[in-house]
Amino acid sequence: MRIALDVMGGDHAPQVTIEGAVMASKAYPEIEIILIGPEDVIERELAKHKDHNGFEVVHAREVIEMTDHPAQAVKTKKESSMVVGMQLLKKKEIDGFFSAGNTGGMLAAGILYLGRIRGVKRPALSALFPTMRGSTFLLDIGANADVKPDFLQQFALMGSLYAERVLKRPNPTVAIMSNGEEEGKGNEMVLEAYQLIKQLPINFMGNAEGRDLGLGNFDVIVTDGFTGNIVIKTAEGLATMTKALLKDAFKGDPLSMLAGALFMPLGFPRVKKATSADEIGGAPLLGLNGVVLVGHGSSSAYAIQNGIRAARDAVQSNIVAAITEGMSQVKVTDKEGAEVG
Amino acid sequence: MRIALDVMGGDHAPQVTIEGAVMASKAYPEIEIILIGPEDVIERELAKHKDHNGFEVVHAREVIEMTDHPAQAVKTKKESSMVVGMQLLKKKEIDGFFSAGNTGGMLAAGILYLGRIRGVKRPALSALFPTMRGSTFLLDIGANADVKPDFLQQFALMGSLYAERVLKRPNPTVAIMSNGEEEGKGNEMVLEAYQLIKQLPINFMGNAEGRDLGLGNFDVIVTDGFTGNIVIKTAEGLATMTKALLKDAFKGDPLSMLAGALFMPLGFPRVKKATSADEIGGAPLLGLNGVVLVGHGSSSAYAIQNGIRAARDAVQSNIVAAITEGMSQVKVTDKEGAEVG
């Protein structure tokens, strides 16, 4: 299996991306890792690591920066690692593509150079949100600030298939994010989407509330990219706040300092591991006609390794074929009984 | 100053509401606390407390339950504590009204029996969100699942006035919740509201992101009631998750258990105090023609005491007069230059 890595993607690229690739090559020797980026940069970084068996390198001299305007950049920077990767995927010269770079860039490059699965109206960006009991697959977290009810319906179907096939959750529970748990709660968009999702052959549980995320009450939660983005970033801010509060709480008196001295090396790594995005590595851009995963901009080398693993899992599960088949089978009707979608 | 308490409001009413009233009467002897609820229940509960100077009691035999449909309940239960309280406020027989009961009921009763401030299109429900540096005033958190751009504009004005007058933040910073910090990021609603808010004579900083909440980067953040509700409940779920993870992290080995034994009585109360909704007690339903505050359903007696204090602060600051004046002065124009609102 051939998974390509965008060497230039992420806040700490190319150092940590190359380091992550080397780690992944040892952890998952069955994956052929293809490095996409400027040849000289890749050679220079690889020279720092002696303990690997070499990588296939695909030269791409341009870089789509975090600050670039996505749609514009993918049109003008045709020799960027993102565009080159999508083209390789389109030609089936690779099986999957992972980047921790500009998410909007990956989305735009994916739509333009790789294309959508037949029937998919909008690809969705997803995240595996750490919860009290494992994780919840949340989508859309930012690809679509404005949605229509049938986009949300498609997100529900794609999310359910991803949870079942890739995350190996049998009969995954799916809910739609709303401002109350009872049916009938929601804004107009959610109320309409609810009726469409109900018609899908999935395990739809109705409304989720914000608290269901941390509590881990559902396998999949569907929302629009505006709300999903705010939820994810709210969680990030609260994690930073909690860390700061804990740090303060382990100060002030000798016994609190002792508690901190014991907690930091023993308990804290467990909390960190349970909540770290690095463990997950990458989440898919669902709806594209190929396996495309994106990671957090601040990905560590370990996160890069896990992103490559997550891409492998998605390829192995044939998720693109599953969504393609799912899309072709779904027939839904609107309020008047006319066929939709 | 006369502040009325809905004795029947909250998951632990009437025990903790009466206990909170007794606590408040000692902490804030300058407040005349009026208890609204069934006379016999109030007498029975007050009999458990010997250490108070008595309260004025207003009989209200009916109760709007947490499970009641708000709009329906306030029409049929005219002798409920919520309806009676709003009528007293309307007649200016009390200066402020606080309840930890059914928030939708308070909103519906407020709109029906008290009325809105002239010019206010929709009252907003608010929360003081605990952050790394104090708190952020967040509105709307659930009164309006669907909004229009000019509702958000009014929320921005009301929130700014509340932060300045009641929370005593000089020249408070105001931002609108969006899915990116740059101007131009947002869904259609936010993009339109942004242009309207820019025209207000307030300290508008542009877009906020979810992470700005925990980091405490703004005094006021404006959003629709759908998003605000999800954000608040996401934070609740994450707090529960963090508590559970910490509990686990203080288990497993003797040194971790020692760390927990030291942390729980020393550091943890500080973390709890910094993040507890009980410290804040209540947040206003802004836009009603009177001082109305609501508390969390699970309010403790201490939260009830703080809710009564928060109502006092709102009355002292003349917030209703300030919003009335603010509303009358604001003239905004739409894209074509025509006057709006």
Boltz contact constraints between the chains, C-beta under 6 A:
constraints:
  - contact:
      token1: [A, 132]
      token2: [B, 241]
      max_distance: 6.0
  - contact:
      token1: [A, 132]
      token2: [B, 244]
      max_distance: 6.0
  - contact:
      token1: [A, 145]
      token2: [B, 179]
      max_distance: 6.0
  - contact:
      token1: [A, 145]
      token2: [B, 187]
      max_distance: 6.0
  - contact:
      token1: [A, 146]
      token2: [B, 187]
      max_distance: 6.0
  - contact:
      token1: [A, 146]
      token2: [B, 188]
      max_distance: 6.0
  - contact:
      token1: [A, 179]
      token2: [B, 145]
      max_distance: 6.0
  - contact:
      token1: [A, 179]
      token2: [B, 226]
      max_distance: 6.0
  - contact:
      token1: [A, 179]
      token2: [B, 229]
      max_distance: 6.0
  - contact:
      token1: [A, 187]
      token2: [B, 145]
      max_distance: 6.0
  - contact:
      token1: [A, 187]
      token2: [B, 146]
      max_distance: 6.0
  - contact:
      token1: [A, 187]
      token2: [B, 226]
      max_distance: 6.0
  - contact:
      token1: [A, 188]
      token2: [B, 146]
      max_distance: 6.0
  - contact:
      token1: [A, 209]
      token2: [B, 233]
      max_distance: 6.0
  - contact:
      token1: [A, 210]
      token2: [B, 230]
      max_distance: 6.0
  - contact:
      token1: [A, 210]
      token2: [B, 233]
      max_distance: 6.0
  - contact:
      token1: [A, 210]
      token2: [B, 234]
      max_distance: 6.0
  - contact:
      token1: [A, 211]
      token2: [B, 233]
      max_distance: 6.0
  - contact:
      token1: [A, 211]
      token2: [B, 236]
      max_distance: 6.0
  - contact:
      token1: [A, 211]
      token2: [B, 237]
      max_distance: 6.0
  - contact:
      token1: [A, 213]
      token2: [B, 234]
      max_distance: 6.0
  - contact:
      token1: [A, 213]
      token2: [B, 237]
      max_distance: 6.0
  - contact:
      token1: [A, 214]
      token2: [B, 237]
      max_distance: 6.0
  - contact:
      token1: [A, 214]
      token2: [B, 238]
      max_distance: 6.0
  - contact:
      token1: [A, 214]
      token2: [B, 240]
      max_distance: 6.0
  - contact:
      token1: [A, 214]
      token2: [B, 241]
      max_distance: 6.0
  - contact:
      token1: [A, 215]
      token2: [B, 237]
      max_distance: 6.0
  - contact:
      token1: [A, 226]
      token2: [B, 179]
      max_distance: 6.0
  - contact:
      token1: [A, 226]
      token2: [B, 187]
      max_distance: 6.0
  - contact:
      token1: [A, 227]
      token2: [B, 227]
      max_distance: 6.0
  - contact:
      token1: [A, 229]
      token2: [B, 179]
      max_distance: 6.0
  - contact:
      token1: [A, 230]
      token2: [B, 210]
      max_distance: 6.0
  - contact:
      token1: [A, 231]
      token2: [B, 234]
      max_distance: 6.0
  - contact:
      token1: [A, 233]
      token2: [B, 209]
      max_distance: 6.0
  - contact:
      token1: [A, 233]
      token2: [B, 210]
      max_distance: 6.0
  - contact:
      token1: [A, 233]
      token2: [B, 211]
      max_distance: 6.0
  - contact:
      token1: [A, 234]
      token2: [B, 210]
      max_distance: 6.0
  - contact:
      token1: [A, 234]
      token2: [B, 213]
      max_distance: 6.0
  - contact:
      token1: [A, 234]
      token2: [B, 231]
      max_distance: 6.0
  - contact:
      token1: [A, 234]
      token2: [B, 234]
      max_distance: 6.0
  - contact:
      token1: [A, 236]
      token2: [B, 211]
      max_distance: 6.0
  - contact:
      token1: [A, 237]
      token2: [B, 211]
      max_distance: 6.0
  - contact:
      token1: [A, 237]
      token2: [B, 213]
      max_distance: 6.0
  - contact:
      token1: [A, 237]
      token2: [B, 214]
      max_distance: 6.0
  - contact:
      token1: [A, 237]
      token2: [B, 215]
      max_distance: 6.0
  - contact:
      token1: [A, 238]
      token2: [B, 214]
      max_distance: 6.0
  - contact:
      token1: [A, 238]
      token2: [B, 238]
      max_distance: 6.0
  - contact:
      token1: [A, 240]
      token2: [B, 214]
      max_distance: 6.0
  - contact:
      token1: [A, 241]
      token2: [B, 132]
      max_distance: 6.0
  - contact:
      token1: [A, 241]
      token2: [B, 214]
      max_distance: 6.0
  - contact:
      token1: [A, 242]
      token2: [B, 242]
      max_distance: 6.0
  - contact:
      token1: [A, 244]
      token2: [B, 132]
      max_distance: 6.0
  - contact:
      token1: [A, 245]
      token2: [B, 271]
      max_distance: 6.0
  - contact:
      token1: [A, 245]
      token2: [B, 274]
      max_distance: 6.0
  - contact:
      token1: [A, 249]
      token2: [B, 267]
      max_distance: 6.0
  - contact:
      token1: [A, 249]
      token2: [B, 270]
      max_distance: 6.0
  - contact:
      token1: [A, 249]
      token2: [B, 271]
      max_distance: 6.0
  - contact:
      token1: [A, 250]
      token2: [B, 267]
      max_distance: 6.0
  - contact:
      token1: [A, 255]
      token2: [B, 262]
      max_distance: 6.0
  - contact:
      token1: [A, 255]
      token2: [B, 266]
      max_distance: 6.0
  - contact:
      token1: [A, 256]
      token2: [B, 266]
      max_distance: 6.0
  - contact:
      token1: [A, 256]
      token2: [B, 267]
      max_distance: 6.0
  - contact:
      token1: [A, 259]
      token2: [B, 259]
      max_distance: 6.0
  - contact:
      token1: [A, 259]
      token2: [B, 262]
      max_distance: 6.0
  - contact:
      token1: [A, 259]
      token2: [B, 263]
      max_distance: 6.0
  - contact:
      token1: [A, 262]
      token2: [B, 255]
      max_distance: 6.0
  - contact:
      token1: [A, 262]
      token2: [B, 259]
      max_distance: 6.0
  - contact:
      token1: [A, 263]
      token2: [B, 259]
      max_distance: 6.0
  - contact:
      token1: [A, 266]
      token2: [B, 255]
      max_distance: 6.0
  - contact:
      token1: [A, 266]
      token2: [B, 256]
      max_distance: 6.0
  - contact:
      token1: [A, 267]
      token2: [B, 249]
      max_distance: 6.0
  - contact:
      token1: [A, 267]
      token2: [B, 250]
      max_distance: 6.0
  - contact:
      token1: [A, 267]
      token2: [B, 256]
      max_distance: 6.0
  - contact:
      token1: [A, 270]
      token2: [B, 249]
      max_distance: 6.0
  - contact:
      token1: [A, 271]
      token2: [B, 245]
      max_distance: 6.0
  - contact:
      token1: [A, 271]
      token2: [B, 249]
      max_distance: 6.0
  - contact:
      token1: [A, 274]
      token2: [B, 245]
      max_distance: 6.0
